Amino acid sequence: MSAGMSVATWIQLAYIASAACFVLALKWLSAVPTARRGVLTGVLGMALAVGGTLLRPEIVSYTWIATAFVLGTLIGVPMAMMPMTAVPQRTALSHAFGALAAVDGAGDADFVVGRLHGGDGPQQVVVGARAAGARLTK
């Protein structure tokens, strides 16, 4: 590794290493003796992926990222403290948040793609995607 490597190269290396960590984590999580190693490897993979993303030059301000981090912590810490008897409810709530994020991301992607091609249709597509997501989470 030379000292002249660009930030883009480091980002790509972080993404490749995180992908390898995720594959190994899935393999190790499938057996009880190696499950702890799998969890730690998954954590390392996620840290590398997030770190690589935060290094991207397109990020001008970290305000929204910090806000999302704090909000996620405020929601996630109490959820982690729930008793084991509430695991099914916690799992359902986590899946609902995941579905909401996926639908919101899909709606934003439809809006951006629609704006690139012009016209006023994207708003209708976004509303439709969010309504479909609401039906899936019930």
ABEGO torsion letter per residue (X at the ends): XBAABBAAAAAAAAAAAAAAAAAAAAAAAABAAAAAAAAAAAAAAAAAAAAAAAABAABABAAAAAAAAAAAAAAAAAAAABBAAAAAAAAAAAAAAAAAAAAAAAAAAAAAAAAAAEEAAAAAAAAAAAAAAAAAAX
